[in-house]
Amino acid sequence: MVSDLEIAQRATLRPILAIAEELGLRSEEVELYGRYKAKIPLDTLERLKDRPSGKYIIVTAITPTPLGEGKTVTTVGLTQGLRKAGKRATAVIRQPSLGPVFGIKGGAAGGGYAQVVPMEDLNLHFTGDFHAVSLAHNLLAAMVDAHLMHGNALDLDPSTITWTRVLDVLDRSLRHIVIGLGGRQNGIPREASFDITAASEVMAILGLTTGLNDLRERLGRIVVGLNRAGKPVTADMLQAAGAMAVLLKDAIKPNLIQTLEGGPALVHAGPFGNIAHGCSSILADRLALRLSEYVVTESGFGADLGFEKFCDIKCRTSGLMPDAAVIVCTVRSLKAHSGLYHIIPGKPLDPGLTRENVEAIQAGGTNLTKQIENVRLFGVPVVVAINRFETDTDREIAVIQRLAHDAGATDVAVSDVWARGGDGGIDLANAVVRAASQPHDFRFLYPLDATIQQKIETIASRVYGAERVHYEPDAKKKIRLYQKLGLDRLPVCMAKTQYSLSHDPALKGRPSGYVLPVIDIRASVGAGFLYPICGEIMTMPGLPSVPAATKIDLDADGRVVGLF
C-alpha cells in the first residue's frame, strides 16, 4: 500500500502564487514562505469586508476511537468534491502538533488522496507558528519566576500560580516538576509543570482573536495566579503582554497551502480539542468566507466536544453561524461503540472489526444517534458522512443510513475521498450543498447571563446525557471565586475525555444515568472562557513504547521517509 507521505511526495504542486491569484488575492497580499506556502496579512480582510460571505460548513464526528474517524480527511475531501461539483471551495483546518506527529496518532494533513500539501512541511515546522506560541507562553512563565525572585512587588502568591510552561513534544516526565533548585541564584523553588503547546492558552487566544489589537488585549488579560489578597495577577501587570504580542505578530497571519488537487487550503492555529475549543482560527475562517462560495472547516473530536465549543465559544466570538454540519462516522467505530471490540493504538485491529456484524453496528449506532441530536440542538442541518473502508459491506452501510435518517439527519452520503480524492466526495458535496441551502435557525445552547452551574449542567444533561453533576470542593470554591471576580458571564469550555460522551472513556455508545464529576474549574481569561475539569485530563501526553519518531528519517537524497 502506498503511504500518505508517498502520495503527497508524488503530487505535482502548483505555485502558491497561482493558488492565491485564483482565490482572488493580490500579489502584495501574499507573503511567501518558499514556493508552496504563504501567509496572508490581516489587512486583506479589510479590503474584502464588503464581499458577500460564503456558506460555512463545519465537520465534526461521532465519539472517536483512538484511531480517529477521518474528520480532516473528510474536510479536505469534501472541499475537493465541492470543487469537482463546480463550487469555489476552500478548506480551513488546524495546524498539527509535533507531539502526536512523533508519538502515535500522526499528523493532521488528511490522508490518502484527500490531503493538503506540502505534507512534510505542515506536519513539521511549517511557518513557525507553534514555535512562536511556545516562546510567547514560556516568556510569560520566565517573567513570573523572575518577578518572584526580584522582590515580588505584586505580592504574587506562589501557591496560586497556574501558568505552566509548554513544549511541543510528548514528555510525561515534565508533567510534574520542581523548579528553582540549586540555590538562590537559580530562582525560587516551587512545584511547576509543562503542558503540550496545543494546550496553551496562548494557542487558544490565537484561534479566537479577531485582530492584532484584540490579540494584544487578550494576552494582557491572561491570569497567571492570585496575589495574597486574592486578586488576579495578569500578564499586563507583569509587563509581559507587549513582548508576547511581538512574538506572535507573524503567527497571527493565516497560512495558505493547497489540496492534492490544487485547491486552496488555509491552515491556522491548533488548540487542544478536549481542553480548549479545538478549532482553526476565526481569522482564517473570515478570510476564506470572503474568498469562497463554500468554506469547509472542522472542530476537535466528537460533536459533544468540538462542535459544542465551536458553536458556544467560537461562533459567539466571531459572529459567524454555520449553514450545515457534517458528522463523520466509520463502520469500525460504531462496532467499537457496541462494547464488543476494543481499539488500542499500536496494536493489531481485532479481526471482528473487519468482518460484517450488523448487530454490533446497531448497538453502537446509539452514539451516532446522540451526536446527530447534539448538532440539531443548535438548529444546524446535519449530513452524515460514512468514511468508507474497503472491508465495509453494503448491509453495514445500509444500517448506518437508516440510523442516521431515523435520528433526523438531513442526508447521508458514503465518502470515499481517501481512495478517490474529490471524485469520491461528490455525493457528499451534493448532499452538503442541499443541506446548506435549507432554512435553519442557529441558536446557542445557553445564555451568557446563566450561572456557571447552569451552563455546566445544561451541557452535561443535554449534550452528554448525564443524570446530574457533582462538584468537588475545589470546583465549588472556584465558582465562588469567579463569581466574585465577575468572570461568571464567560462561556464554559468543558474539559473531558474525547473517547466517551461521558467523563469515563470506558463508557461507550450512549451512556446514561451517570453522574458527571467536576473536579476543578480553571479560568482562561485571555481566551475568554472558563474550563471545568471533568475526570482525568492529560495536558502533557507521553510517548508510546514505540514512538512514530523511530520510523522517521532522511533517505540518501535528503527526502523525509517514514512520516505516515
FIGUDO-376480 format. One line per field, with one value per residue (C-alpha): z, x negated, y; residue in three letters. Coordinates in pm, 1 decimal, padded with zeros to 6 digits. Each point is the difference from the previous one (the first is absolute). Layout:
BEGIN
c3: [Z;...]
c1: [X;...]
c2: [Y;...]
rest: [ALA;...]
! end
This chain:
BEGIN
c3: [00000.0;-00089.3;00310.9;00049.8;-00019.7;-00331.2;-00145.8;00112.1;-00132.0;-00342.9;-00038.1;-00239.4;00201.2;-00147.8;00095.5;00295.8;-00188.7;-00256.1;00280.3;00151.5;-00332.3;-00070.1;00349.1;-00068.8;00199.1;-00121.4;-00029.8;00286.4;00219.1;-00027.7;00227.9;-00141.4;00209.0;-00295.1;-00316.1;00162.7;00324.9;00077.3;00273.8;-00062.7;00179.2;00204.1;-00193.8;-00280.5;00209.4;-00004.0;-00380.2;-00020.4;00273.3;-00238.7;-00193.1;00061.8;00231.6;-00127.1;00150.8;00328.0;00041.6;00322.1;00007.3;00326.6;00092.7;00222.2;00316.8;-00152.9;00060.3;00069.9;-00376.2;-00089.3;-00239.3;-00287.9;00065.6;-00171.6;-00286.3;-00038.8;00030.5;-00277.1;-00214.6;00029.2;-00109.8;-00299.8;-00072.3;00009.3;-00249.3;-00223.8;00019.4;-00130.7;00327.7;00116.9;00324.0;00255.8;00282.0;00336.1;00243.5;00312.3;00002.1;00131.1;00329.3;-00014.5;00309.5;-00176.0;-00316.8;00185.9;00233.4;-00138.7;-00135.5;-00296.0;-00164.5;-00113.4;-00373.7;-00090.1;-00167.3;-00319.2;-00289.7;00228.3;00137.4;00015.8;-00118.6;00046.0;00253.5;00157.0;00058.3;00154.1;00240.5;00103.7;00053.5;-00265.6;00031.2;00364.1;00159.6;00267.8;00092.4;00034.2;00229.4;00210.9;00028.6;00095.0;00261.3;00149.2;00003.4;00233.4;00216.4;00024.9;00092.0;00274.1;00163.3;-00051.5;00171.4;00299.5;00027.6;-00033.8;00289.6;-00102.6;-00008.2;-00100.5;00306.6;-00225.5;00208.3;-00138.8;00112.4;-00235.9;-00318.0;-00278.3;-00292.6;-00122.3;-00253.1;-00337.9;-00244.2;-00329.0;00079.6;00194.9;00323.5;00303.3;00224.0;-00015.8;00120.4;00362.1;00079.2;00257.0;-00126.4;00161.6;00158.0;00055.8;00211.7;-00001.6;-00331.0;-00174.8;00101.6;00257.6;00043.5;-00072.9;-00162.0;-00368.9;-00314.9;-00378.6;-00241.7;-00370.2;-00210.8;-00145.9;00355.1;00054.7;00065.1;-00246.0;-00270.8;00096.3;-00023.0;-00345.6;-00111.5;00139.7;-00064.0;-00248.9;-00068.3;00121.0;00251.8;00132.7;00027.5;00208.1;00230.4;00048.3;00082.2;00258.4;00169.8;00059.5;00372.2;00130.1;00365.1;00293.3;00239.0;00372.9;00013.2;-00242.9;-00301.8;-00350.4;-00120.6;-00378.2;-00282.4;-00035.1;00366.9;-00059.9;-00308.0;-00211.6;-00244.6;-00235.9;-00063.0;-00036.2;-00268.3;-00183.6;-00010.0;-00152.0;-00255.3;-00291.3;00152.3;-00000.8;-00382.2;-00154.7;-00208.0;-00358.6;-00156.2;-00237.0;-00024.3;-00202.8;-00280.1;-00001.5;00189.3;00277.4;00365.0;00296.3;00303.8;00320.7;00375.2;00172.1;00345.1;00196.0;-00059.0;00348.6;00192.9;-00227.8;-00281.9;-00251.2;-00316.4;-00264.4;00029.1;-00038.7;-00220.8;-00248.0;-00010.6;-00061.9;-00275.0;-00174.2;00021.4;-00188.7;-00270.1;-00054.9;-00062.7;00249.9;00297.0;00160.6;00345.4;00287.6;00377.7;00243.1;00086.6;00013.8;-00016.9;00379.6;00029.4;-00308.4;-00158.5;00323.9;00062.8;-00362.7;00043.9;00357.4;00003.9;-00349.6;-00164.6;00291.7;-00047.8;-00379.9;-00062.5;-00271.5;-00021.9;-00170.8;-00292.2;00033.1;00201.7;-00109.0;00251.3;-00097.7;00106.8;-00094.2;00010.9;00229.6;00248.2;00035.4;00055.8;00272.4;00164.3;00036.5;00271.6;-00173.9;-00134.1;00126.0;-00211.5;00148.7;-00181.7;-00120.5;00030.6;-00286.1;-00053.0;00137.0;-00305.5;00092.7;-00096.0;-00362.4;-00016.5;-00068.9;00323.2;-00047.3;00360.7;00137.0;-00219.0;00120.4;00361.7;-00049.1;-00218.6;00313.1;00004.6;-00352.2;00091.8;00301.3;-00191.9;-00269.9;00277.5;00142.2;-00326.6;-00040.7;00344.9;-00171.2;-00290.6;-00260.7;-00288.4;00030.5;-00272.8;00105.1;-00188.0;00014.3;-00039.9;-00186.7;00037.9;-00247.0;00253.6;00055.1;-00146.7;-00168.3;00275.6;00266.0;-00195.1;-00036.1;00376.7;00061.3;-00261.7;00166.6;00347.6;-00121.4;-00173.6;00299.3;00227.9;-00213.3;-00235.7;-00305.2;-00223.1;00006.9;-00246.3;-00035.7;-00018.5;-00189.0;-00007.5;00154.4;-00300.5;-00275.6;00106.6;-00122.6;-00222.4;00312.4;00167.0;-00264.3;00155.2;00338.0;-00159.9;-00164.1;00329.1;00179.1;-00266.1;00045.6;00378.2;00001.1;-00220.0;00249.8;00243.9;00345.7;00339.6;00162.9;00377.6;00295.9;00267.1;00291.5;00059.9;00138.9;00295.1;00124.3;00310.3;-00029.1;00139.0;-00243.7;-00296.7;00116.5;00079.4;-00329.2;-00194.6;00230.6;-00026.7;-00353.3;-00183.7;00209.6;00133.5;00365.2;00269.8;00223.3;00077.9;00314.6;00094.1;00198.9;00272.6;-00222.9;-00273.5;00245.8;00129.6;-00353.9;-00083.0;00298.5;-00098.1;-00364.6;00099.3;00231.1;-00277.3;-00253.0;-00226.0;00023.0;-00328.7;-00200.5;-00201.5;00129.1;-00186.6;00141.2;00040.1;-00008.9;-00178.6;-00374.1;00001.8;00158.4;00018.1;00375.0;00208.8;00001.5;-00315.9;00079.3;-00044.2;-00369.0;-00214.1;00168.0;00377.2;00229.1;00368.9;00098.5;00211.6;-00168.8;00243.7;-00016.5;00179.8;-00055.7;-00207.9;-00150.8;-00168.8;-00341.8;00028.9;-00302.7;-00219.8;00152.9;00160.8;00319.2;-00029.6;00240.7;00044.9;-00022.2;00092.3;-00076.1;-00271.1;-00149.5;-00116.6;-00058.9;-00161.7;-00000.4;-00279.0;-00065.2;00027.3;-00372.8;-00097.3;-00360.2;00023.9;-00019.4;-00360.9;-00124.5;-00175.5;-00305.9;-00297.3;-00196.7;-00208.9;00303.8;-00037.6;00306.6;00040.9;00254.1;00061.1;-00011.9]
c1: [00000.0;-00126.9;-00047.5;00152.4;-00349.6;-00074.2;00329.7;-00082.6;-00357.2;00115.4;00244.9;-00073.6;00053.9;00111.2;-00194.9;00173.7;00018.5;00225.4;00224.0;00016.5;00080.9;00280.0;00135.2;00014.9;-00299.9;-00232.4;-00372.9;-00074.3;00235.6;-00214.1;-00303.9;-00196.4;-00158.8;-00161.7;00191.8;00288.2;00082.1;00103.9;00143.0;00286.0;-00020.6;00301.9;00064.2;00126.8;00313.9;00060.1;-00011.8;00245.0;00240.3;00283.6;-00004.1;00287.9;-00079.1;-00010.3;00172.7;-00157.4;-00030.4;-00126.7;-00127.5;00033.8;00029.8;00142.7;-00197.2;-00330.7;-00210.5;-00372.3;-00060.3;00232.7;00291.9;-00148.1;00123.6;-00293.8;00010.4;00369.6;-00055.7;-00260.4;00181.8;00331.3;-00172.7;-00144.3;00343.2;00163.6;-00255.3;00066.0;00367.7;-00083.5;-00005.2;-00268.7;-00096.4;-00277.3;-00105.1;-00091.0;-00172.3;-00214.0;-00376.3;-00135.3;-00185.4;-00343.9;00085.6;00243.5;-00212.3;-00291.4;00225.6;00261.6;00303.9;-00175.7;00042.6;00297.4;-00041.0;00275.2;-00087.7;-00001.4;00117.3;00168.6;-00299.1;-00141.0;-00356.0;-00293.0;00073.4;-00348.6;-00015.1;00346.1;-00065.9;-00342.4;-00103.8;00229.3;-00023.7;-00108.2;00335.9;-00022.3;-00350.1;00119.0;00282.7;-00244.5;-00238.8;00273.6;00138.5;-00340.7;-00104.4;00291.5;-00097.6;-00357.2;00123.1;00220.6;-00298.8;-00224.6;00262.6;00005.2;-00377.8;-00040.3;00214.7;00353.0;00138.9;00342.9;00008.0;00074.5;00080.1;-00219.2;00252.6;00264.4;-00210.9;00179.7;-00219.6;-00199.5;-00276.2;00059.3;-00184.5;00124.3;-00134.2;00164.8;-00200.3;00173.2;-00302.6;00082.8;00360.1;-00093.3;-00336.2;-00178.2;-00182.9;-00239.9;-00228.1;-00370.5;-00008.0;00130.0;-00165.3;00219.4;00335.2;00268.3;00066.7;00358.9;00203.9;00071.8;00096.7;-00013.3;00292.0;-00015.9;00004.3;00343.6;00141.5;-00140.8;00243.2;-00211.0;00097.8;00365.6;-00036.1;-00156.8;00298.8;00259.5;-00155.6;00160.5;-00303.5;-00335.4;00141.0;00236.9;-00293.3;-00196.7;00296.5;00068.9;-00363.9;00008.1;00305.0;-00171.2;00012.5;-00313.2;00109.4;00133.0;-00165.6;00022.5;00311.9;00173.7;-00010.2;-00108.2;-00353.6;-00004.2;-00252.4;00055.4;-00082.5;-00324.9;-00065.2;-00037.7;00291.4;-00161.1;-00303.0;00227.0;00198.6;-00321.8;-00092.0;00341.9;00023.8;-00070.3;00164.0;00333.5;00004.2;00182.2;-00206.2;00092.0;-00087.4;00190.0;00181.7;-00136.7;00230.7;-00133.2;00279.4;-00056.5;-00036.8;-00054.5;-00173.8;-00011.0;-00022.8;00028.9;00161.7;00070.0;00348.5;00060.6;-00145.2;00057.7;00250.1;-00192.9;00068.3;-00198.9;-00017.7;00281.1;-00230.3;-00052.6;00373.7;00087.5;-00258.4;00116.3;00367.3;-00069.8;-00193.9;00214.0;00351.0;-00050.3;-00234.3;-00052.0;-00156.7;-00015.6;00023.2;-00181.3;00115.9;00374.5;00303.4;00028.3;-00337.4;-00121.4;00333.4;00156.3;-00303.1;-00004.7;00355.5;00003.7;-00350.7;-00138.4;00325.4;00080.1;-00336.6;-00001.3;00367.4;-00006.2;00267.5;-00033.4;00226.7;-00041.3;-00188.8;-00154.8;-00029.1;-00268.3;00033.8;-00152.3;00127.6;-00281.6;00059.5;00367.5;-00095.0;-00240.0;00280.1;00195.3;-00249.4;-00086.5;-00335.5;-00288.4;-00235.3;-00346.2;-00246.8;-00305.3;00169.1;00151.9;00370.5;00239.2;00093.9;00365.5;-00020.9;-00058.6;00267.3;00364.9;00195.9;00325.6;00107.8;-00313.2;00063.8;00357.4;-00119.6;-00278.0;00221.4;00146.9;-00308.3;00067.2;00362.1;-00098.2;-00258.9;00257.9;00232.9;-00283.6;-00050.0;00374.4;00010.6;-00165.0;00245.1;-00258.3;00084.5;-00196.2;-00156.2;-00154.6;-00315.4;-00082.5;-00378.3;-00020.0;-00267.2;-00045.2;00120.1;00336.2;00298.2;00310.0;00220.2;-00203.8;00017.1;00376.9;00043.0;-00190.0;00206.9;00322.6;-00124.4;-00105.1;00327.8;00200.5;-00201.3;00081.6;-00294.4;00080.8;-00198.6;-00250.8;-00283.3;-00274.6;-00337.3;-00284.8;-00233.6;-00297.4;-00017.6;00139.3;-00052.2;00256.5;00172.7;00076.3;00153.1;00245.4;00301.8;-00088.8;-00055.5;00342.3;00161.8;-00174.1;00107.8;00360.6;-00022.1;-00168.1;00276.3;00271.4;00141.8;-00145.2;00025.8;-00342.3;00005.3;-00233.9;00050.1;00002.1;00000.8;-00312.5;00193.2;00076.8;-00194.7;-00316.6;00186.3;00289.1;-00238.9;-00183.5;00319.1;00164.2;-00290.6;-00024.9;00366.8;00091.8;-00323.7;-00167.0;00316.7;-00110.6;00264.9;-00159.8;-00326.8;-00210.5;-00233.8;-00313.8;-00099.5;-00264.0;00260.3;00246.5;-00274.5;-00087.2;00363.8;00018.7;-00331.8;00096.3;00334.3;-00181.5;-00243.5;00281.4;-00105.8;00329.6;00127.0;-00267.6;00098.7;-00117.3;-00241.2;00051.7;-00315.1;00065.3;-00103.3;00055.2;00063.1;00346.6;00305.4;-00062.6;-00310.2;-00096.7;-00171.3;00121.4;00367.1;00070.1;00308.1;00255.7;-00053.5;00277.5;00085.4;-00352.6;-00126.8;-00245.1;-00274.7;-00140.2;-00333.2;-00119.0;00076.7;-00276.1;00010.0;-00144.1;00085.3;-00204.4;00163.3;00332.8;00135.9;00010.4;-00088.9;00145.5;-00213.8;00214.9;-00194.1;-00366.4;-00131.8;-00348.9;-00157.8;-00344.7;00035.6;-00290.6;-00173.1;00110.1;-00235.4;-00076.8;00033.1;00063.3;-00327.6;-00189.5;00117.1;-00064.4;-00329.5;-00170.3;-00092.7;-00323.7;00147.7;00107.7;00370.9;00215.7;00103.9;00217.1;00235.5;00332.5]
c2: [00000.0;00346.1;00215.8;00344.3;00147.3;-00173.5;00124.8;00353.3;-00012.9;-00122.6;00288.1;00283.5;00316.7;00329.9;00312.1;00159.1;00329.5;-00171.6;-00130.7;00348.4;00166.1;-00247.9;00065.6;00373.7;00118.3;00274.0;-00061.1;00240.2;-00203.8;-00312.5;-00031.4;-00292.6;-00275.9;-00175.7;-00099.8;-00187.9;00181.5;00354.5;00217.3;00240.7;00339.3;00106.0;00320.9;-00225.3;-00046.4;00374.1;00006.3;-00289.0;00111.5;00094.6;-00327.6;-00242.6;-00288.2;-00357.3;-00301.2;-00113.3;-00379.1;-00157.3;-00359.1;-00190.7;-00367.6;-00267.2;-00076.9;-00108.8;-00306.7;00053.5;-00037.1;00288.8;-00002.8;00200.9;00354.3;00165.6;-00250.1;00082.9;00375.9;-00003.7;-00257.2;00185.1;00320.5;-00185.4;-00149.1;00342.2;00127.8;-00303.0;00096.6;00346.8;00193.7;00242.4;-00172.4;00044.7;-00231.3;00153.6;-00234.7;00003.7;-00031.0;-00332.0;-00021.9;-00160.3;-00204.5;-00237.2;00008.3;-00158.8;-00197.5;-00236.4;00184.0;00159.0;00337.4;00201.2;00043.8;-00244.6;-00327.0;-00202.3;00217.2;00252.1;00187.6;00348.3;00050.3;00046.0;-00273.0;-00019.9;00373.7;00014.6;-00286.8;00128.5;00364.2;00153.9;00382.2;00002.3;00088.3;-00270.1;00111.3;00358.6;-00111.6;-00202.5;00294.4;00246.3;-00238.9;-00081.3;00365.1;00070.7;-00298.5;00128.4;00348.9;-00147.1;-00169.2;00303.1;00214.0;-00234.9;00008.1;00376.7;00112.4;-00108.4;00354.7;-00132.3;-00228.8;-00298.4;-00308.1;-00282.9;-00262.5;00146.6;00012.6;-00184.7;00106.5;-00299.7;-00033.2;-00168.9;-00222.2;-00145.2;-00346.5;-00281.9;-00029.4;-00150.7;00069.5;00372.5;-00028.2;00072.9;00155.9;00215.8;00308.4;00246.8;-00258.9;00058.2;00314.0;00355.8;00087.5;-00257.2;00144.6;-00076.7;-00374.6;-00097.4;-00273.4;00055.0;-00188.4;-00012.4;-00029.3;-00078.0;00319.2;-00074.9;00022.3;00350.4;00283.8;00199.0;-00250.4;00032.2;00378.7;-00027.9;-00206.5;00241.6;00338.9;00238.1;00218.7;00125.3;00248.6;-00264.7;-00242.8;00250.5;00062.1;-00370.2;-00072.4;00278.1;-00156.7;-00336.3;-00080.7;-00174.4;-00024.1;00199.6;00241.3;-00059.3;00216.9;-00238.2;00232.5;-00114.6;00064.9;00041.7;00001.6;00375.0;00052.6;-00190.9;00218.2;-00314.0;00024.6;00249.5;-00220.2;-00303.2;00182.2;00086.8;-00369.4;-00078.1;00282.0;-00237.0;-00308.5;00187.0;-00005.1;-00300.1;-00243.5;-00087.9;-00336.5;-00234.3;-00329.9;-00290.2;00113.1;00354.5;00173.3;00256.3;-00094.4;00231.1;-00148.9;00200.1;-00069.3;-00335.7;00012.1;-00318.1;-00137.1;-00138.3;00296.7;00299.0;00044.3;-00212.1;00200.7;00184.1;00377.1;00251.0;00207.4;-00285.3;-00071.6;00365.0;00029.2;-00318.2;00098.3;00324.3;-00184.2;-00310.7;-00127.4;-00282.6;-00022.1;-00340.2;00002.6;-00247.3;-00015.7;-00227.8;-00351.4;-00079.3;00226.6;-00009.0;00173.8;00186.9;00085.2;00123.9;00220.8;00113.6;00128.9;00125.0;00151.4;00056.7;00111.1;00233.4;00168.4;00012.5;00074.3;-00269.8;-00268.6;-00341.0;-00082.3;-00377.0;-00258.7;-00328.5;-00284.9;-00251.0;-00362.3;-00332.8;-00355.9;-00108.8;00282.7;-00084.2;-00364.2;00116.4;00199.6;-00322.9;-00093.1;-00325.9;00114.7;00210.9;00209.1;00049.6;00229.3;-00185.9;-00340.4;-00205.4;00055.4;-00258.9;-00214.6;00043.9;00365.7;-00094.7;-00272.1;00075.8;00049.2;00185.6;-00059.5;00170.1;00303.1;00023.0;-00014.4;00254.6;00217.2;00157.8;00221.8;00124.5;00063.5;00209.0;00202.3;00080.8;00116.5;00212.1;00186.1;00052.0;00165.3;00298.3;00012.1;-00106.0;-00240.7;-00326.5;-00212.3;-00331.9;-00098.5;-00370.4;-00013.5;-00328.5;-00268.4;-00284.4;-00260.3;00176.2;-00183.3;00138.0;-00142.8;00182.5;00323.9;-00038.1;-00036.5;00324.1;00180.9;-00110.9;00096.4;00343.9;00076.7;-00122.1;00232.7;00304.3;00031.8;00210.6;-00233.0;-00286.2;-00054.6;-00257.6;00171.8;-00166.1;00297.5;-00183.2;-00232.2;00224.5;00361.3;00249.4;-00256.9;-00201.5;00304.0;00122.8;-00173.3;00148.8;00340.9;-00005.1;-00103.0;00289.3;00250.5;-00111.5;00018.2;00342.2;00142.1;-00092.0;00255.4;-00046.4;00162.3;00006.6;00046.4;-00023.7;-00263.3;00245.7;00377.8;00163.3;00141.6;-00352.9;-00100.2;-00207.5;-00299.8;00045.2;00005.3;-00311.4;-00189.2;00094.8;-00149.6;-00301.3;-00091.6;00105.0;-00085.2;-00271.2;-00166.2;00016.4;-00041.7;00264.1;00180.7;-00041.7;00285.5;-00076.8;00253.4;00164.7;00053.5;00156.2;00227.5;00110.9;00073.8;00235.5;00161.4;00055.8;00145.6;00239.3;00097.9;00055.4;-00286.4;-00187.8;00145.3;-00181.5;-00309.3;-00336.6;-00225.5;-00347.8;-00209.4;-00373.3;-00315.2;-00006.7;-00375.4;00003.3;00221.6;-00018.0;00074.4;-00369.5;-00131.3;-00351.0;00099.8;-00055.9;00053.0;00226.8;-00016.4;00122.1;00018.5;00099.2;00289.8;00237.7;00101.6;00353.8;-00022.3;00355.7;00309.3;00211.4;00338.1;00083.1;00367.8;00104.5;-00263.0;00094.6;-00316.2;-00204.7;-00365.6;-00255.1;-00312.6;-00312.7;-00311.2;-00061.7;00232.0;-00024.8;00326.5;-00154.4;-00345.5;-00244.1;-00187.3;-00360.4;-00297.2;00028.5;00368.9;00096.7;00192.6;-00331.4;-00042.7;00355.5;00068.9;00148.1;-00216.3;00027.5;00282.7;00200.4;-00080.1;-00062.5;-00365.2;-00180.8;00292.1;-00197.7]
rest: [MET;VAL;SER;ASP;LEU;GLU;ILE;ALA;GLN;ARG;ALA;THR;LEU;ARG;PRO;ILE;LEU;ALA;ILE;ALA;GLU;GLU;LEU;GLY;LEU;ARG;SER;GLU;GLU;VAL;GLU;LEU;TYR;GLY;ARG;TYR;LYS;ALA;LYS;ILE;PRO;LEU;ASP;THR;LEU;GLU;ARG;LEU;LYS;ASP;ARG;PRO;SER;GLY;LYS;TYR;ILE;ILE;VAL;THR;ALA;ILE;THR;PRO;THR;PRO;LEU;GLY;GLU;GLY;LYS;THR;VAL;THR;THR;VAL;GLY;LEU;THR;GLN;GLY;LEU;ARG;LYS;ALA;GLY;LYS;ARG;ALA;THR;ALA;VAL;ILE;ARG;GLN;PRO;SER;LEU;GLY;PRO;VAL;PHE;GLY;ILE;LYS;GLY;GLY;ALA;ALA;GLY;GLY;GLY;TYR;ALA;GLN;VAL;VAL;PRO;MET;GLU;ASP;LEU;ASN;LEU;HIS;PHE;THR;GLY;ASP;PHE;HIS;ALA;VAL;SER;LEU;ALA;HIS;ASN;LEU;LEU;ALA;ALA;MET;VAL;ASP;ALA;HIS;LEU;MET;HIS;GLY;ASN;ALA;LEU;ASP;LEU;ASP;PRO;SER;THR;ILE;THR;TRP;THR;ARG;VAL;LEU;ASP;VAL;LEU;ASP;ARG;SER;LEU;ARG;HIS;ILE;VAL;ILE;GLY;LEU;GLY;GLY;ARG;GLN;ASN;GLY;ILE;PRO;ARG;GLU;ALA;SER;PHE;ASP;ILE;THR;ALA;ALA;SER;GLU;VAL;MET;ALA;ILE;LEU;GLY;LEU;THR;THR;GLY;LEU;ASN;ASP;LEU;ARG;GLU;ARG;LEU;GLY;ARG;ILE;VAL;VAL;GLY;LEU;ASN;ARG;ALA;GLY;LYS;PRO;VAL;THR;ALA;ASP;MET;LEU;GLN;ALA;ALA;GLY;ALA;MET;ALA;VAL;LEU;LEU;LYS;ASP;ALA;ILE;LYS;PRO;ASN;LEU;ILE;GLN;THR;LEU;GLU;GLY;GLY;PRO;ALA;LEU;VAL;HIS;ALA;GLY;PRO;PHE;GLY;ASN;ILE;ALA;HIS;GLY;CYS;SER;SER;ILE;LEU;ALA;ASP;ARG;LEU;ALA;LEU;ARG;LEU;SER;GLU;TYR;VAL;VAL;THR;GLU;SER;GLY;PHE;GLY;ALA;ASP;LEU;GLY;PHE;GLU;LYS;PHE;CYS;ASP;ILE;LYS;CYS;ARG;THR;SER;GLY;LEU;MET;PRO;ASP;ALA;ALA;VAL;ILE;VAL;CYS;THR;VAL;ARG;SER;LEU;LYS;ALA;HIS;SER;GLY;LEU;TYR;HIS;ILE;ILE;PRO;GLY;LYS;PRO;LEU;ASP;PRO;GLY;LEU;THR;ARG;GLU;ASN;VAL;GLU;ALA;ILE;GLN;ALA;GLY;GLY;THR;ASN;LEU;THR;LYS;GLN;ILE;GLU;ASN;VAL;ARG;LEU;PHE;GLY;VAL;PRO;VAL;VAL;VAL;ALA;ILE;ASN;ARG;PHE;GLU;THR;ASP;THR;ASP;ARG;GLU;ILE;ALA;VAL;ILE;GLN;ARG;LEU;ALA;HIS;ASP;ALA;GLY;ALA;THR;ASP;VAL;ALA;VAL;SER;ASP;VAL;TRP;ALA;ARG;GLY;GLY;ASP;GLY;GLY;ILE;ASP;LEU;ALA;ASN;ALA;VAL;VAL;ARG;ALA;ALA;SER;GLN;PRO;HIS;ASP;PHE;ARG;PHE;LEU;TYR;PRO;LEU;ASP;ALA;THR;ILE;GLN;GLN;LYS;ILE;GLU;THR;ILE;ALA;SER;ARG;VAL;TYR;GLY;ALA;GLU;ARG;VAL;HIS;TYR;GLU;PRO;ASP;ALA;LYS;LYS;LYS;ILE;ARG;LEU;TYR;GLN;LYS;LEU;GLY;LEU;ASP;ARG;LEU;PRO;VAL;CYS;MET;ALA;LYS;THR;GLN;TYR;SER;LEU;SER;HIS;ASP;PRO;ALA;LEU;LYS;GLY;ARG;PRO;SER;GLY;TYR;VAL;LEU;PRO;VAL;ILE;ASP;ILE;ARG;ALA;SER;VAL;GLY;ALA;GLY;PHE;LEU;TYR;PRO;ILE;CYS;GLY;GLU;ILE;MET;THR;MET;PRO;GLY;LEU;PRO;SER;VAL;PRO;ALA;ALA;THR;LYS;ILE;ASP;LEU;ASP;ALA;ASP;GLY;ARG;VAL;VAL;GLY;LEU;PHE]
! end
